Amino acid sequence: MPEIIDATSHIMSYEALDELEKVHPSSELDSLRNAPRMFEVDGRLEYLDKNGIDKQVINLAAPMLWQGADPDDALEATRVANNEIRRIADEHPDRFIATGTVPFLTDEYVDEARRCVEDLGMHGIQIFSNIDGKMLDDDDFEEFYATVDDLDVPIWIHPQLADWHDYDQSHTWIYKMLAWPFDTNIALARLIFSGVLDRHENLEIISHHLGGSFPYLVGRIRSWYQTRSEEPELYQNPAIADLSEPLDAYFDRIYGDTAVSSQGESYPLECGLEFFGADNVVYSADYPFGPDKGQYWATEIIPLIEDLDISEADKEKIFSGNMKRLLDL
């Protein structure tokens, strides 16, 4: 069995949740308390051992918790959450790899991102696919990207809910299921076509759920960019930066994790692998979410990767090699 590094997992601490609840209580927060595995470290270690996973990147869980929060009020909860992630990783340094999370991308949250890397020694920063409806290429976020460019660490993008149209809370699960991949697509496309990746050459992105449906739609993405570049007079004011490199140069700085919620289907992985290439796919099974209280997806995804019609060297890259290179492990 090759070494396995889980590139994206989710965790929460009661201390962080309590701090956020003081300023921004929500039904999402209440629901999270009903799942002890979101907090338990011993159960997580048992999961890793059971599935032959050597190390796990731990990201703060549940982006919905921060929606609608006042950034000034939520800053202390963000700091507590990042301190808690660091503490958990420090208690098990041979198993957990710490990343920071910033739910907002301006002002003191930019400083928090720098603190996570420079003071807490975290390996990257998690952000969400939109910030209370603001797209990730918003001019207000330029300082954040310049800071991460300077820090030279990857950005994890986790999808976030948005007000795409009116829907009641009882249907939120459908939007997490199907609209989260859409929001990931929009985030990635805007980072490329607005020129954010062009301006900040050190930025590298780890996209959750194997890039949403970006790999499946790559022909459409390439074609729409080509036609609007060739015939700008035919289209009404397309907002496209004057990119200095071919599209593939930006695609090459985006990674996709294998958290595709597979129930035995291999074609989502094959599609993602064809788009990203073996050098840019990283293993994940989205723990602790999913069937059987988060236990199921690893039992499907690990064998599916092992059965892919690729070399053993490429499988090793997906399971751990790409993460070692990306994080300088």
Secondary structure in CASP SS format (residue, H / E / C, confidence):
PFRMAT SS
TARGET T0000
AUTHOR 0000-0000-0000
METHOD secondary structure of the structure
MODEL  1
M C 1.00
P C 1.00
E C 1.00
I C 1.00
I E 1.00
D E 1.00
A E 1.00
T E 1.00
S E 1.00
H E 1.00
I E 1.00
M C 1.00
S C 1.00
Y H 1.00
E H 1.00
A H 1.00
L H 1.00
D H 1.00
E H 1.00
L H 1.00
E H 1.00
K H 1.00
V H 1.00
H C 1.00
P C 1.00
S C 1.00
S H 1.00
E H 1.00
L H 1.00
D H 1.00
S H 1.00
L H 1.00
R C 1.00
N C 1.00
A C 1.00
P H 1.00
R H 1.00
M H 1.00
F C 1.00
E C 1.00
V C 1.00
D H 1.00
G H 1.00
R H 1.00
L H 1.00
E H 1.00
Y H 1.00
L H 1.00
D H 1.00
K H 1.00
N C 1.00
G C 1.00
I C 1.00
D C 1.00
K E 1.00
Q E 1.00
V E 1.00
I E 1.00
N E 1.00
L E 1.00
A C 1.00
A C 1.00
P H 1.00
M H 1.00
L H 1.00
W H 1.00
Q C 1.00
G C 1.00
A C 1.00
D C 1.00
P H 1.00
D H 1.00
D H 1.00
A H 1.00
L H 1.00
E H 1.00
A H 1.00
T H 1.00
R H 1.00
V H 1.00
A H 1.00
N H 1.00
N H 1.00
E H 1.00
I H 1.00
R H 1.00
R H 1.00
I H 1.00
A H 1.00
D H 1.00
E H 1.00
H C 1.00
P C 1.00
D C 1.00
R C 1.00
F E 1.00
I E 1.00
A E 1.00
T C 1.00
G E 1.00
T E 1.00
V C 1.00
P C 1.00
F C 1.00
L C 1.00
T C 1.00
D C 1.00
E H 1.00
Y H 1.00
V H 1.00
D H 1.00
E H 1.00
A H 1.00
R H 1.00
R H 1.00
C H 1.00
V H 1.00
E H 1.00
D H 1.00
L C 1.00
G C 1.00
M C 1.00
H C 1.00
G C 1.00
I E 1.00
Q E 1.00
I E 1.00
F E 1.00
S C 1.00
N E 1.00
I E 1.00
D C 1.00
G C 1.00
K E 1.00
M E 1.00
L C 1.00
D C 1.00
D C 1.00
D H 1.00
D H 1.00
F H 1.00
E H 1.00
E H 1.00
F H 1.00
Y H 1.00
A H 1.00
T H 1.00
V H 1.00
D H 1.00
D H 1.00
L H 1.00
D C 1.00
V C 1.00
P C 1.00
I E 1.00
W E 1.00
I E 1.00
H E 1.00
P C 1.00
Q C 1.00
L C 1.00
A C 1.00
D C 1.00
W C 1.00
H C 1.00
D C 1.00
Y C 1.00
D C 1.00
Q H 1.00
S H 1.00
H H 1.00
T H 1.00
W H 1.00
I H 1.00
Y H 1.00
K H 1.00
M H 1.00
L H 1.00
A H 1.00
W H 1.00
P H 1.00
F H 1.00
D H 1.00
T H 1.00
N H 1.00
I H 1.00
A H 1.00
L H 1.00
A H 1.00
R H 1.00
L H 1.00
I H 1.00
F H 1.00
S C 1.00
G C 1.00
V H 1.00
L H 1.00
D H 1.00
R H 1.00
H C 1.00
E C 1.00
N C 1.00
L C 1.00
E C 1.00
I E 1.00
I E 1.00
S E 1.00
H H 1.00
H H 1.00
L H 1.00
G C 1.00
G C 1.00
S C 1.00
F C 1.00
P C 1.00
Y C 1.00
L C 1.00
V H 1.00
G H 1.00
R H 1.00
I H 1.00
R H 1.00
S H 1.00
W H 1.00
Y H 1.00
Q H 1.00
T H 1.00
R H 1.00
S H 1.00
E H 1.00
E C 1.00
P H 1.00
E H 1.00
L H 1.00
Y C 1.00
Q C 1.00
N C 1.00
P C 1.00
A C 1.00
I C 1.00
A C 1.00
D C 1.00
L C 1.00
S C 1.00
E C 1.00
P C 1.00
L H 1.00
D H 1.00
A H 1.00
Y H 1.00
F H 1.00
D C 1.00
R C 1.00
I E 1.00
Y E 1.00
G E 1.00
D E 1.00
T C 1.00
A C 1.00
V C 1.00
S C 1.00
S C 1.00
Q C 1.00
G C 1.00
E C 1.00
S C 1.00
Y H 1.00
P H 1.00
L H 1.00
E H 1.00
C H 1.00
G H 1.00
L H 1.00
E H 1.00
F H 1.00
F H 1.00
G C 1.00
A H 1.00
D H 1.00
N H 1.00
V E 1.00
V E 1.00
Y C 1.00
S C 1.00
A C 1.00
D C 1.00
Y C 1.00
P C 1.00
F C 1.00
G C 1.00
P C 1.00
D H 1.00
K H 1.00
G H 1.00
Q C 1.00
Y H 1.00
W H 1.00
A H 1.00
T H 1.00
E H 1.00
I H 1.00
I H 1.00
P H 1.00
L H 1.00
I H 1.00
E H 1.00
D H 1.00
L C 1.00
D C 1.00
I C 1.00
S C 1.00
E H 1.00
A H 1.00
D H 1.00
K H 1.00
E H 1.00
K H 1.00
I H 1.00
F H 1.00
S H 1.00
G H 1.00
N H 1.00
M H 1.00
K H 1.00
R H 1.00
L H 1.00
L H 1.00
D C 1.00
L C 1.00
END
